[in-house]
Amino acid sequence: MKVRIEDNCISCGLCVSICPDVFTMGDQIAEVLVDIVPPDLEGLVQQAANECPVEAIIIE
Ligand code: SF4
């Protein structure tokens, strides 16, 4: 699984709260820390994507 953040992120911090091993807050918007999501974190990344208020988390 790969994941990226689109520019419409509003920096609410929810994804970082859900999965800090994958998401971090950058200067402007959230950022992804990994090229490939480790399999044991895929569930949390999916949860973050589902709960992001502006649907800025794109799973590829
Ligand atoms: S949950 Fe969505 S809007 Fe909030 S920081 Fe993460 S990507 Fe940005």
Residues whose N, C-alpha, C, O or C-beta is under 5 A from the ligand:
A	BS01	SF4	I5 C9 I10 S11 C12 G13 L14 C15 A30 C52 P53 A56 I57
